[in-house]
Amino acid sequence: MALNLIMLGPPGAGKGTQAERFARSRAIPKISTGDMLREAVKAGTEIGLRAKAIMDRGELVGDDVITGIVKERLDQPDARRGFILDGFPRTVAQAMALDTLMNGRDPLIVVDIAVPEAELVRRLSSRRVCRDCGTNADAGATAAAGAGDERCGKCGGRLEQRSDDTEAVVLERLKVYRRDTQPLVDYYRPRPTFRSVNGAQSADGVAADLAAEIEAVSGAGR
Ligand code: AMP
């Protein structure tokens, strides 16, 4: 059975970090729409150019554009054996589109990582990510090289603040989350493959809870 996972949760809940760890441990691709958009921005593609302004305001890219990107990615051969989606879906319209894309595939397992809002603001405004590979400092083991020149433990790239992690944009992203994305929890909650884990603990603690929940759900479906 393919492990088809969605990671839900507010910005700063640790979705990216956890998705990265879990994907590596199960050898399935982590599909992060935020990472794909940031790559498009860096590459200067048409989608990237249009997305940049939207992302820098903390708003959401249009449902059709993002659903198209995800459809193409899920059609790649490596995603047939399973995948973990990070940052998608983010609206009920995207969730409905994803349900259509899932026709003929194994059921989605949905895990929500819950974290109180005050903790999110603190985490996001101190977060550092690698300029080159996008890995979070705490996920990729920071290699220190003196103050002001922190390097990524994975690729050696410079660590910096994401342009949408400034306090004003963080507050807007949390507002957009509450309005557009939180309703997804109610959309998925009735499903037997929905689980919620406590994200207000160490990354190792979240990873352990997550693995246990996913094991319980996927085991029940076998
Ligand atoms: P993330 O890295 O997941 O926090 O995403 C960064 C930004 O990319 C978001 O604030 C949105 O502007 C955009 N984005 C990422 N995923 C989506 C999505 N599924 N739908 C719409 N916009 C998205």
Boltz pocket constraint, residues with backbone or C-beta under 6 A from the ligand:
constraints:
  - pocket:
      binder: B
      contacts: [[A, 11], [A, 33], [A, 34], [A, 35], [A, 37], [A, 51], [A, 54], [A, 55], [A, 56], [A, 58], [A, 59], [A, 60], [A, 61], [A, 62], [A, 66], [A, 86], [A, 87], [A, 88], [A, 89], [A, 90], [A, 94], [A, 164], [A, 173]]
      max_distance: 6.0
